[in-house]
Amino acid sequence: MTDQSTMQHLTAADGTRLAWHELGEGRPIVLIHGYMSSADVNWMRWGHAGKVAAEGYRVIMPDLRAHGQSDRPHDAAAYYPDVLAEDAEALIAKLGLTDYDLGGYSLGARTTMRVLDRAKVTAPAKVIFVGMGYEGLIDTDRRSGHFRGILDNLGTFERGSPKWMVEAFLKTTKGDPVALRHILDTFVDTAPERVAAITQPTLVLAGEEDDDNGSHRELAAAIPGAALKEVPGGHMSAVTKPELGDALAEWLAAK
């Protein structure tokens, strides 16, 4: 983990202890990581957060419940629908953010959309969806079913297959299969008209081969005025590419 980053904790309404990391100083931006990942793996390890911070940003990166340095409860009651958005709202409120930007990768992008839809906190000025397609916001069943099939059958996949690769990633991140399966119960679909109602400057950023959450091109087309940027790689590999951090930092710097 980057030495320059700091880690702090807050306690969610249900008592779950949640970690968040910060890097840099300046305008606040909250970046939420993807499923089975962490703030470190998604944003810090490959230098993306550092590039954003270099543009004058205070990069705030929560570890979702069941991920990273946050608690990983096994009680299903800790994973009610939209709890991840509720956790993000609690962090935004704790930090007193009223003029900030918000984005996320994959599950983090879905969580970003849920925060926008719920409108429980001051809306962000700019919005970023990374590794997310249109289907991944409006119809979450296929994606959640995909991961349930993996978590329910660990150790059975052919070496090198896509499902085996997900299991390998789970092991690399030292993920908790029980807690992570419960996360799938938190997914909430967003109505298409709510996606189309986004008025903030929005970036849709994805690997050019990434269709895991549906079409990112379709998502960009659904949001008025959204910018679309593609980088090399697929859903899992794009995170490791320097182009992802470059594209994110360049878009933010230009706005």
C-alpha positions as CSV (number, residue, x, y, z in Angstrom):
1,M,0.0,0.0,0.0
2,T,1.2,3.5,-0.8
3,D,3.1,5.0,2.2
4,Q,1.7,8.4,1.6
5,S,-1.9,7.3,2.2
6,T,-3.6,7.4,5.5
7,M,-6.4,5.1,6.9
8,Q,-9.2,6.0,9.2
9,H,-12.4,4.3,10.4
10,L,-16.0,5.1,11.0
11,T,-18.8,3.0,12.4
12,A,-21.9,2.4,10.3
13,A,-25.4,2.6,11.7
14,D,-25.5,-1.1,12.2
15,G,-22.2,-1.2,14.1
16,T,-20.0,-2.4,11.2
17,R,-16.5,-0.8,11.3
18,L,-15.6,0.7,7.9
19,A,-12.2,1.8,6.8
20,W,-11.3,4.6,4.4
21,H,-8.1,5.8,2.9
22,E,-6.9,9.2,1.8
23,L,-4.2,10.4,-0.5
24,G,-3.4,14.0,-1.5
25,E,-4.9,17.4,-0.7
26,G,-7.3,19.7,-2.4
27,R,-10.7,19.1,-3.9
28,P,-12.4,16.0,-2.4
29,I,-13.2,13.1,-4.7
30,V,-14.6,9.8,-3.4
31,L,-13.6,6.7,-5.4
32,I,-15.2,3.4,-4.5
33,H,-13.6,0.1,-5.5
34,G,-15.1,-3.0,-7.2
35,Y,-16.4,-6.3,-6.0
36,M,-13.8,-8.6,-4.3
37,S,-11.3,-5.8,-4.5
38,S,-10.2,-2.9,-2.1
39,A,-9.2,0.7,-2.2
40,D,-5.6,-0.4,-2.4
41,V,-6.0,-2.9,-5.2
42,N,-8.3,-0.7,-7.3
43,W,-6.9,2.8,-6.8
44,M,-3.5,2.9,-5.0
45,R,-1.5,-0.2,-6.1
46,W,-1.3,0.7,-9.8
47,G,-0.9,4.5,-9.2
48,H,-4.3,5.8,-10.3
49,A,-5.0,7.6,-7.0
50,G,-1.6,9.2,-7.1
51,K,-2.2,10.6,-10.5
52,V,-5.5,12.1,-9.4
53,A,-3.9,13.5,-6.3
54,A,-1.2,15.1,-8.4
55,E,-4.0,17.1,-10.1
56,G,-4.9,18.8,-6.8
57,Y,-7.3,16.3,-5.4
58,R,-7.9,14.9,-1.9
59,V,-8.7,11.3,-2.9
60,I,-11.0,9.5,-0.5
61,M,-11.2,5.8,-1.0
62,P,-13.5,3.6,1.2
63,D,-13.1,-0.1,1.7
64,L,-16.7,-1.5,1.3
65,R,-18.0,-3.7,4.0
66,A,-16.8,-7.2,3.5
67,H,-13.7,-5.9,1.7
68,G,-10.2,-4.6,2.4
69,Q,-9.7,-3.3,6.0
70,S,-13.4,-3.0,6.8
71,D,-15.3,-5.5,8.9
72,R,-16.6,-8.7,7.2
73,P,-19.7,-9.7,9.1
74,H,-21.2,-13.1,8.3
75,D,-24.7,-12.1,9.5
76,A,-27.1,-11.7,6.6
77,A,-28.8,-8.8,8.4
78,A,-25.7,-6.7,7.7
79,Y,-26.3,-6.9,3.9
80,Y,-29.7,-5.4,3.3
81,P,-30.5,-3.7,-0.1
82,D,-28.6,-0.4,-0.7
83,V,-26.4,-0.8,2.4
84,L,-23.3,0.0,0.4
85,A,-24.9,3.3,-0.7
86,E,-25.9,4.0,2.9
87,D,-22.3,3.4,3.9
88,A,-21.0,5.8,1.3
89,E,-23.5,8.4,2.4
90,A,-22.3,8.0,6.0
91,L,-18.8,8.7,5.0
92,I,-19.7,11.7,2.9
93,A,-21.7,13.0,5.9
94,K,-19.0,12.3,8.4
95,L,-16.4,14.2,6.3
96,G,-18.9,17.1,5.7
97,L,-18.5,16.9,1.9
98,T,-20.8,19.4,0.1
99,D,-18.6,20.2,-2.9
100,Y,-17.0,17.0,-4.1
101,D,-16.8,14.5,-7.0
102,L,-17.9,10.8,-6.8
103,G,-17.0,7.7,-8.8
104,G,-16.3,4.1,-8.6
105,Y,-15.2,0.9,-10.4
106,S,-17.7,-1.8,-11.2
107,L,-19.6,-2.4,-7.9
108,G,-18.2,1.0,-6.9
109,A,-19.8,2.5,-10.0
110,R,-23.1,0.9,-9.1
111,T,-22.8,2.2,-5.6
112,T,-22.2,5.7,-7.0
113,M,-25.4,5.4,-9.1
114,R,-27.4,4.3,-6.0
115,V,-26.1,7.4,-4.0
116,L,-27.2,9.6,-6.9
117,D,-30.6,7.9,-7.1
118,R,-31.3,8.0,-3.3
119,A,-30.4,11.7,-3.0
120,K,-29.8,11.4,0.7
121,V,-26.6,13.6,0.7
122,T,-25.5,16.6,-1.3
123,A,-25.1,15.6,-4.9
124,P,-21.6,15.4,-6.3
125,A,-20.5,18.0,-8.8
126,K,-18.9,15.4,-11.2
127,V,-19.6,11.7,-11.6
128,I,-17.4,8.9,-12.8
129,F,-18.4,5.3,-13.8
130,V,-15.4,3.0,-14.4
131,G,-15.8,-0.6,-15.5
132,M,-19.6,-0.3,-15.7
133,G,-22.1,-0.9,-18.5
134,Y,-25.7,0.1,-18.8
135,E,-27.1,-3.3,-17.9
136,G,-25.0,-3.3,-14.7
137,L,-27.0,-0.4,-13.4
138,I,-30.5,-1.2,-14.5
139,D,-30.6,-5.0,-14.3
140,T,-28.2,-6.5,-11.7
141,D,-29.6,-10.1,-11.7
142,R,-27.2,-11.5,-14.3
143,R,-24.1,-10.1,-12.6
144,S,-25.2,-11.2,-9.1
145,G,-26.1,-14.7,-10.5
146,H,-22.7,-15.0,-12.1
147,F,-20.9,-14.4,-8.8
148,R,-23.3,-16.7,-6.8
149,G,-22.4,-19.5,-9.2
150,I,-18.7,-18.9,-8.6
151,L,-18.9,-18.6,-4.8
152,D,-21.1,-21.7,-4.5
153,N,-18.7,-23.8,-6.6
154,L,-15.2,-22.8,-5.5
155,G,-12.5,-25.3,-6.4
156,T,-14.4,-26.8,-9.3
157,F,-13.4,-24.6,-12.2
158,E,-11.0,-25.4,-15.1
159,R,-7.6,-23.8,-14.6
160,G,-7.4,-20.6,-16.8
161,S,-11.1,-20.3,-17.3
162,P,-12.9,-17.0,-16.6
163,K,-14.5,-18.4,-13.4
164,W,-11.1,-19.8,-12.3
165,M,-9.6,-16.4,-12.8
166,V,-12.2,-14.8,-10.5
167,E,-11.5,-17.4,-7.9
168,A,-7.8,-16.7,-8.2
169,F,-8.5,-13.0,-7.7
170,L,-10.5,-13.8,-4.6
171,K,-7.6,-15.7,-3.2
172,T,-5.1,-12.9,-4.1
173,T,-7.2,-10.4,-2.3
174,K,-7.8,-12.8,0.7
175,G,-11.5,-12.3,0.2
176,D,-14.1,-13.8,2.6
177,P,-16.5,-15.9,0.4
178,V,-19.3,-15.9,3.0
179,A,-19.3,-12.2,3.5
180,L,-18.9,-11.6,-0.2
181,R,-21.8,-13.8,-1.1
182,H,-24.0,-11.7,1.2
183,I,-22.9,-8.5,-0.7
184,L,-24.8,-9.8,-3.7
185,D,-28.0,-9.3,-1.7
186,T,-27.4,-5.6,-1.5
187,F,-27.7,-5.0,-5.2
188,V,-30.5,-2.7,-6.3
189,D,-31.6,-1.9,-9.9
190,T,-31.8,1.7,-11.0
191,A,-34.6,2.8,-13.2
192,P,-33.5,3.7,-16.7
193,E,-35.1,7.2,-16.4
194,R,-33.0,7.9,-13.3
195,V,-29.8,7.1,-15.3
196,A,-31.0,9.4,-18.1
197,A,-31.7,12.1,-15.5
198,I,-28.0,12.5,-14.5
199,T,-27.1,16.2,-15.2
200,Q,-23.6,16.4,-13.8
201,P,-20.5,16.2,-16.1
202,T,-20.0,12.4,-16.3
203,L,-17.1,10.2,-17.4
204,V,-17.7,6.6,-18.5
205,L,-14.3,4.9,-18.5
206,A,-13.7,1.2,-19.3
207,G,-11.4,-1.3,-20.8
208,E,-12.1,-1.6,-24.5
209,E,-12.7,-5.4,-24.1
210,D,-14.9,-5.0,-21.0
211,D,-18.5,-6.1,-21.3
212,D,-18.9,-7.8,-17.9
213,N,-21.5,-5.3,-16.8
214,G,-23.0,-4.8,-20.2
215,S,-22.1,-2.1,-22.7
216,H,-20.2,1.0,-21.4
217,R,-20.8,2.6,-24.8
218,E,-24.6,2.2,-24.2
219,L,-24.2,3.7,-20.7
220,A,-22.4,6.7,-22.1
221,A,-25.1,7.2,-24.7
222,A,-27.8,7.0,-22.0
223,I,-26.4,9.9,-20.0
224,P,-26.8,13.3,-21.6
225,G,-23.4,14.8,-22.5
226,A,-21.4,12.0,-20.9
227,A,-17.7,11.5,-22.0
228,L,-16.6,8.0,-23.0
229,K,-13.0,6.9,-22.7
230,E,-11.6,3.5,-23.4
231,V,-8.3,2.0,-22.2
232,P,-6.6,-1.3,-23.0
233,G,-7.8,-4.5,-21.4
234,G,-10.9,-6.2,-20.0
235,H,-12.8,-5.9,-16.8
236,M,-10.0,-7.3,-14.6
237,S,-6.9,-6.3,-16.5
238,A,-7.8,-2.6,-17.2
239,V,-7.3,-1.9,-13.5
240,T,-3.6,-2.7,-13.9
241,K,-3.0,-0.4,-16.9
242,P,-1.4,3.0,-16.4
243,E,-3.8,4.4,-19.1
244,L,-6.7,4.1,-16.7
245,G,-5.2,6.5,-14.1
246,D,-4.0,8.7,-17.0
247,A,-7.5,9.0,-18.4
248,L,-9.1,9.6,-15.1
249,A,-6.7,12.3,-14.1
250,E,-6.8,14.0,-17.5
251,W,-10.6,14.2,-17.5
252,L,-10.7,15.6,-14.0
253,A,-8.0,18.1,-14.8
254,A,-9.9,19.3,-17.9
255,K,-13.1,20.0,-16.0
